[in-house]
Amino acid sequence: MENRLIRSVLFIVFFALVGSSASARDLSNYELLERITALEQRLLEQQEPAESSALLGSWSERITLSGLVEIEASYESFDFDDPGEKDEDSSDIVLATVELGVDVDLVKHVSGHVLLLWEEDDTEPVDVDEAFITLDGEDILPLYLMAGKMYVPFGDFSSNMISDPLTLELGETRESAVLVGFDINGMYGSIYAFNGDIEEADDDDNHVDNFGATVGYALENDNMTLDVGICYINNLLDSDGLGDLYDESVAEAAEEDDSTMELNDYVGGFGAHVVAEMGGLNLIAEYVGAIDDIEYLVDGVKVEEDAISSWNLEAGYTFELMGKDTTVAVAYQGTDNAGDFLPESRYMACVGAEIFAATSLAIEFAHDEYETDDEADIVTAQLAIEF
């Protein structure tokens, strides 16, 4: 329709310009159509760049790109309690983390999120770390729905340190899930469900039978911020860390003793956190642990392990040093009944500063003590950019 209108206008303009010319009267119909077509093409070429620019501008407003690059250098020294084992030390430089995120606001109430992750010696090649769709009620209802691969909201895991807190090592859970949540005047919460990887011994079916919930309150004003929350999951052993440990134990039992090892019952997990910031001071307290003892069936015989738990206590202070934001922090972390999976005690200190815009440099010291009386000292330096 638009092209027909353009052609008609060009005919009128052309005849208006050449109507009084004798040479124009002698033009053949073919020559006339050729000239009009050329004029039409020139007009369309002038319109296309403007239309393309408008389209690109529309997409640039809907898409947000983000990224993170972390390079780490570390030195580790291990002191084994067993005299038969030789103490070890090692050092390394790694491209620890590369993240690229894409967030798209498609239309009102609908958005999408994709996060690609690469970690040296861990997620090679690139892994789709997160990918989910969010439907939000916005001004209609204070509810939202998320569906896709995500880190379910079990645990908070805030930290000032370079290294992940022991609470994260124990409780972080990434699954393809469906979640429904709310956020009303500072009160927030959610429930979610997924099909876990760790099944019960008598469960021959493959179903969506894992679930969890979280509830909390967040306050923010000019003087302070506060976040207090609790969470529950019906099978803590499906977390990324414990799930991998369980799979390794099953494989070892089958290889060494030709035994079968199964989980007798799901083990519920509980978490609680308090994160507060007042001026430059920030305080973090978190607990994550199993509610019950862990029961396995080894060749049909029940074997019990004590409930595993972890905690993190941190204090940090941010101030300006030579015009740059600088943070100093200390932490005490620990576990119960983790064996040699995680340290029984960890003492940490970290100093970090923003050296350029979106560029930070930090150094961390950690001293680990295990239930086996083994000890380790670890020094880590990290250079990172975030955009």
C-alpha positions as CSV (number, residue, x, y, z in Angstrom):
1,M,0.0,0.0,0.0
2,E,2.8,2.4,0.9
3,N,4.7,1.6,-2.4
4,R,1.5,2.3,-4.4
5,L,1.2,5.7,-2.7
6,I,4.8,6.6,-3.4
7,R,4.4,5.6,-7.1
8,S,1.3,7.7,-7.5
9,V,2.9,10.8,-5.9
10,L,5.9,10.4,-8.2
11,F,3.7,10.2,-11.3
12,I,2.0,13.5,-10.2
13,V,5.3,15.3,-9.5
14,F,6.8,14.1,-12.7
15,F,4.0,15.2,-14.9
16,A,3.8,18.6,-13.1
17,L,7.5,19.2,-13.9
18,V,7.6,18.0,-17.5
19,G,4.0,18.6,-18.5
20,S,4.9,21.9,-20.3
21,S,7.9,20.5,-22.1
22,A,7.7,19.4,-25.7
23,S,10.4,16.8,-25.2
24,A,8.5,15.3,-22.3
25,R,5.5,14.9,-24.6
26,D,7.7,12.9,-27.0
27,L,8.8,10.5,-24.3
28,S,7.8,6.9,-24.8
29,N,5.9,5.1,-22.1
30,Y,8.9,2.9,-21.5
31,E,11.2,5.8,-20.9
32,L,8.7,7.4,-18.6
33,L,8.4,4.3,-16.4
34,E,12.2,4.0,-16.2
35,R,12.6,7.5,-14.9
36,I,9.8,7.1,-12.3
37,T,11.2,3.8,-11.1
38,A,14.6,5.4,-10.6
39,L,13.1,8.2,-8.6
40,E,11.1,5.7,-6.5
41,Q,14.3,3.7,-5.8
42,R,16.2,6.8,-4.7
43,L,13.3,7.7,-2.3
44,L,13.2,4.2,-0.8
45,E,17.0,4.1,-0.3
46,Q,16.7,7.4,1.8
47,Q,13.9,5.8,3.9
48,E,15.6,2.5,4.7
49,P,18.5,3.8,6.8
50,A,16.1,5.7,9.0
51,E,13.9,2.7,9.5
52,S,16.9,0.5,10.3
53,S,18.2,3.0,12.8
54,A,14.8,3.1,14.5
55,L,14.7,-0.7,14.7
56,L,18.2,-0.9,16.1
57,G,17.4,1.8,18.6
58,S,14.4,-0.1,19.8
59,W,16.4,-3.3,20.4
60,S,19.3,-1.4,22.2
61,E,16.7,-0.1,24.7
62,R,15.4,-3.6,25.4
63,I,18.8,-5.5,25.7
64,T,21.3,-5.1,28.5
65,L,24.7,-6.8,28.3
66,S,26.8,-7.4,31.4
67,G,30.1,-9.2,32.1
68,L,32.8,-10.3,34.6
69,V,36.4,-11.3,34.1
70,E,38.5,-12.5,37.1
71,I,42.2,-13.4,37.0
72,E,43.6,-15.0,40.1
73,A,47.1,-15.9,41.3
74,S,47.4,-18.2,44.4
75,Y,49.8,-19.9,46.7
76,E,48.8,-22.9,48.8
77,S,50.6,-24.7,51.6
78,F,49.2,-28.0,53.0
79,D,50.4,-29.4,56.4
80,F,49.2,-33.0,56.8
81,D,48.8,-34.4,60.4
82,D,49.7,-37.9,59.3
83,P,53.5,-38.2,59.5
84,G,53.4,-40.6,56.5
85,E,52.1,-37.9,54.3
86,K,54.5,-35.3,52.9
87,D,53.5,-31.6,53.2
88,E,52.8,-30.0,49.9
89,D,52.8,-26.5,48.5
90,S,51.7,-25.2,45.1
91,S,51.1,-22.0,43.1
92,D,49.1,-21.1,40.1
93,I,47.7,-18.3,37.9
94,V,44.3,-18.9,36.3
95,L,41.6,-17.2,34.4
96,A,39.2,-18.0,37.2
97,T,35.9,-16.6,35.9
98,V,34.4,-15.3,32.6
99,E,30.8,-14.4,32.7
100,L,28.6,-12.8,29.9
101,G,25.0,-12.0,30.7
102,V,22.2,-10.9,28.4
103,D,18.9,-9.5,29.8
104,V,16.1,-8.7,27.5
105,D,12.8,-6.8,28.3
106,L,10.7,-8.2,25.5
107,V,7.3,-6.6,26.3
108,K,5.7,-5.4,29.5
109,H,5.6,-8.2,32.1
110,V,8.0,-10.4,30.2
111,S,11.8,-10.6,30.4
112,G,14.5,-13.1,29.7
113,H,17.9,-13.7,31.2
114,V,20.9,-15.8,29.9
115,L,24.3,-16.0,31.7
116,L,27.2,-17.8,30.1
117,L,30.0,-19.0,32.4
118,W,33.6,-20.2,31.8
119,E,35.9,-21.3,34.6
120,E,39.4,-22.6,34.0
121,D,39.7,-26.4,34.8
122,D,36.0,-26.5,35.7
123,T,33.4,-25.3,33.1
124,E,35.2,-25.9,29.9
125,P,33.9,-25.3,27.3
126,V,31.4,-22.5,28.0
127,D,28.5,-23.5,30.2
128,V,25.0,-22.0,30.2
129,D,25.0,-21.1,33.9
130,E,21.6,-19.5,34.0
131,A,18.7,-19.2,31.5
132,F,15.2,-18.3,32.5
133,I,12.1,-16.4,31.6
134,T,10.4,-14.0,34.1
135,L,6.7,-13.0,34.1
136,D,5.9,-10.3,36.5
137,G,2.7,-8.7,37.7
138,E,4.3,-5.3,38.0
139,D,1.5,-2.8,38.6
140,I,-1.2,-5.5,38.6
141,L,-0.1,-8.0,41.2
142,P,3.0,-8.1,43.4
143,L,3.9,-11.5,42.1
144,Y,6.3,-13.0,39.6
145,L,7.0,-16.3,38.0
146,M,10.4,-17.6,36.9
147,A,11.0,-20.7,34.8
148,G,14.3,-22.2,33.5
149,K,17.8,-23.0,34.8
150,M,18.6,-20.9,37.9
151,Y,20.2,-20.9,41.4
152,V,17.2,-21.6,43.6
153,P,16.9,-19.2,46.5
154,F,18.3,-21.5,49.2
155,G,20.9,-19.5,51.1
156,D,22.1,-16.0,50.7
157,F,25.9,-16.5,50.4
158,S,26.9,-12.8,50.7
159,S,30.6,-12.3,51.2
160,N,33.4,-9.7,51.1
161,M,36.0,-12.4,50.3
162,I,37.5,-13.6,47.1
163,S,36.8,-17.3,47.9
164,D,33.2,-18.6,48.1
165,P,31.9,-19.0,51.7
166,L,31.6,-22.5,53.1
167,T,27.8,-22.0,53.3
168,L,27.8,-21.7,49.5
169,E,30.0,-24.8,49.1
170,L,27.5,-26.7,51.1
171,G,24.1,-25.3,50.0
172,E,24.2,-23.7,46.5
173,T,21.8,-25.5,44.2
174,R,21.4,-24.9,40.5
175,E,18.5,-26.6,38.8
176,S,15.9,-26.2,36.0
177,A,12.9,-25.1,38.1
178,V,9.7,-23.2,38.3
179,L,9.4,-20.5,41.0
180,V,6.7,-18.2,42.1
181,G,7.6,-15.3,44.3
182,F,6.4,-12.0,45.8
183,D,7.9,-8.7,47.0
184,I,5.6,-6.4,49.0
185,N,6.8,-3.4,51.1
186,G,10.1,-5.1,51.9
187,M,8.6,-8.5,52.6
188,Y,9.7,-11.1,50.1
189,G,9.4,-14.8,49.5
190,S,9.1,-17.6,47.0
191,I,8.3,-21.3,46.5
192,Y,9.8,-23.5,43.9
193,A,9.9,-27.0,42.5
194,F,12.3,-29.1,40.4
195,N,13.3,-32.6,39.5
196,G,16.5,-33.3,41.4
197,D,19.4,-35.5,40.4
198,I,19.6,-37.4,43.7
199,E,16.8,-39.9,44.2
200,E,15.6,-42.0,47.2
201,A,16.4,-45.7,47.3
202,D,12.8,-46.8,46.8
203,D,11.9,-44.1,44.2
204,D,11.9,-45.8,40.8
205,D,10.0,-43.0,39.1
206,N,11.5,-39.8,37.7
207,H,9.3,-36.9,39.0
208,V,9.3,-33.3,40.0
209,D,9.5,-34.1,43.8
210,N,12.0,-31.6,45.0
211,F,10.9,-28.2,46.4
212,G,11.8,-25.4,48.7
213,A,10.7,-22.0,50.0
214,T,12.2,-18.8,51.3
215,V,10.8,-15.8,53.2
216,G,12.5,-12.6,54.4
217,Y,12.4,-8.9,55.0
218,A,14.6,-6.2,53.4
219,L,14.9,-2.6,54.6
220,E,16.8,0.2,52.9
221,N,17.0,3.9,53.9
222,D,19.6,6.6,54.0
223,N,21.2,5.3,57.3
224,M,21.3,1.5,56.8
225,T,20.3,-1.5,54.8
226,L,19.1,-4.8,56.4
227,D,18.2,-8.2,54.9
228,V,16.9,-11.0,57.2
229,G,15.7,-14.3,55.8
230,I,15.2,-18.0,56.3
231,C,14.9,-20.8,53.7
232,Y,14.1,-24.5,53.4
233,I,14.7,-27.2,50.8
234,N,13.5,-30.8,51.0
235,N,16.7,-32.4,49.9
236,L,20.0,-30.7,50.8
237,L,21.9,-33.6,49.2
238,D,20.8,-32.3,45.8
239,S,23.0,-29.2,46.2
240,D,25.9,-28.8,43.8
241,G,28.6,-29.6,46.3
242,L,26.9,-32.5,48.2
243,G,25.5,-33.9,45.0
244,D,29.0,-34.3,43.5
245,L,30.3,-35.8,46.7
246,Y,27.5,-38.3,46.8
247,D,28.1,-39.3,43.2
248,E,31.8,-39.8,44.0
249,S,31.0,-42.0,47.0
250,V,28.6,-44.1,45.0
251,A,31.2,-44.6,42.3
252,E,34.0,-45.5,44.8
253,A,31.8,-48.0,46.6
254,A,31.0,-49.7,43.3
255,E,34.6,-49.7,42.2
256,E,36.4,-50.8,45.4
257,D,33.9,-53.1,47.1
258,D,31.4,-53.8,44.3
259,S,28.8,-52.4,46.6
260,T,25.6,-50.4,45.9
261,M,25.0,-47.2,47.8
262,E,21.7,-45.3,47.8
263,L,20.1,-42.5,49.7
264,N,17.5,-43.9,52.1
265,D,15.5,-40.7,52.6
266,Y,15.6,-37.1,51.4
267,V,17.5,-34.9,53.9
268,G,15.8,-31.5,54.5
269,G,18.0,-28.4,54.7
270,F,17.5,-25.2,56.6
271,G,19.2,-21.8,56.2
272,A,19.1,-18.4,57.8
273,H,21.0,-15.1,57.2
274,V,21.3,-11.5,58.4
275,V,23.1,-9.0,56.3
276,A,23.4,-5.4,57.6
277,E,25.2,-2.3,56.4
278,M,25.5,1.0,58.4
279,G,27.6,3.6,56.8
280,G,30.8,1.9,55.7
281,L,30.4,-1.0,58.1
282,N,28.8,-4.3,56.9
283,L,28.1,-7.4,58.9
284,I,27.2,-10.9,57.6
285,A,25.9,-13.9,59.5
286,E,24.6,-17.0,57.8
287,Y,23.9,-20.7,58.7
288,V,23.1,-23.5,56.3
289,G,22.7,-27.1,57.4
290,A,20.8,-30.4,57.2
291,I,17.8,-30.8,59.5
292,D,18.2,-34.6,60.0
293,D,21.0,-37.1,60.0
294,I,21.9,-38.6,56.6
295,E,20.9,-42.2,56.0
296,Y,22.3,-44.4,53.3
297,L,21.7,-47.9,52.2
298,V,24.9,-49.8,51.4
299,D,24.0,-53.2,50.0
300,G,20.6,-52.8,51.7
301,V,22.2,-52.1,55.1
302,K,21.3,-48.7,56.7
303,V,24.3,-46.5,57.4
304,E,23.9,-43.1,59.2
305,E,26.0,-40.0,59.1
306,D,25.6,-37.0,61.4
307,A,23.8,-34.0,60.0
308,I,26.2,-31.7,58.2
309,S,26.1,-27.9,58.7
310,S,28.1,-24.7,57.9
311,W,28.2,-21.1,59.0
312,N,29.8,-17.8,58.0
313,L,30.5,-14.7,60.1
314,E,32.0,-11.6,58.5
315,A,32.7,-8.0,59.2
316,G,33.8,-5.5,56.6
317,Y,34.5,-1.8,56.4
318,T,34.6,0.4,53.3
319,F,36.4,3.7,53.2
320,E,38.1,6.0,50.7
321,L,41.8,5.7,50.3
322,M,43.6,8.1,47.9
323,G,40.3,8.7,46.2
324,K,39.4,5.0,45.7
325,D,36.9,2.9,47.6
326,T,38.7,0.3,49.7
327,T,37.3,-2.5,51.7
328,V,38.9,-4.5,54.5
329,A,37.2,-7.5,55.9
330,V,37.7,-10.5,58.3
331,A,35.7,-13.7,58.5
332,Y,35.3,-16.8,60.6
333,Q,33.7,-19.8,58.8
334,G,33.2,-23.4,59.9
335,T,31.4,-26.7,59.4
336,D,30.2,-29.6,61.5
337,N,30.5,-33.3,60.4
338,A,31.9,-32.4,57.0
339,G,34.9,-34.8,57.2
340,D,37.5,-33.8,54.7
341,F,34.9,-32.4,52.3
342,L,35.2,-28.9,53.8
343,P,37.4,-27.3,56.5
344,E,36.1,-27.5,60.1
345,S,37.4,-24.0,60.7
346,R,38.5,-21.2,58.3
347,Y,40.0,-17.9,59.4
348,M,40.1,-15.2,56.6
349,A,41.2,-11.6,55.9
350,C,40.8,-9.7,52.7
351,V,41.7,-6.2,51.4
352,G,40.2,-5.0,48.1
353,A,40.1,-1.6,46.2
354,E,38.7,-0.1,43.1
355,I,41.8,0.9,41.2
356,F,40.0,2.1,38.1
357,A,36.4,2.5,37.1
358,A,34.8,-1.0,37.1
359,T,38.2,-2.5,37.9
360,S,39.2,-4.0,41.3
361,L,42.3,-5.6,42.9
362,A,42.0,-7.7,46.0
363,I,44.2,-10.0,48.1
364,E,43.0,-12.6,50.6
365,F,44.6,-14.9,53.2
366,A,42.8,-18.0,54.5
367,H,43.9,-20.6,57.2
368,D,42.0,-23.9,57.0
369,E,41.8,-26.6,59.7
370,Y,40.2,-29.9,59.0
371,E,38.6,-32.6,61.3
372,T,41.6,-34.8,60.4
373,D,43.9,-32.1,62.0
374,D,45.3,-31.3,58.5
375,E,45.9,-27.6,58.0
376,A,46.3,-25.3,54.9
377,D,47.3,-21.7,54.3
378,I,46.1,-20.1,51.1
379,V,47.0,-16.6,49.7
380,T,45.0,-15.4,46.7
381,A,45.2,-12.2,44.6
382,Q,42.5,-11.2,42.2
383,L,42.2,-8.7,39.4
384,A,38.7,-8.2,38.1
385,I,36.6,-6.1,35.7
386,E,32.9,-5.9,35.8
387,F,30.5,-4.2,33.4
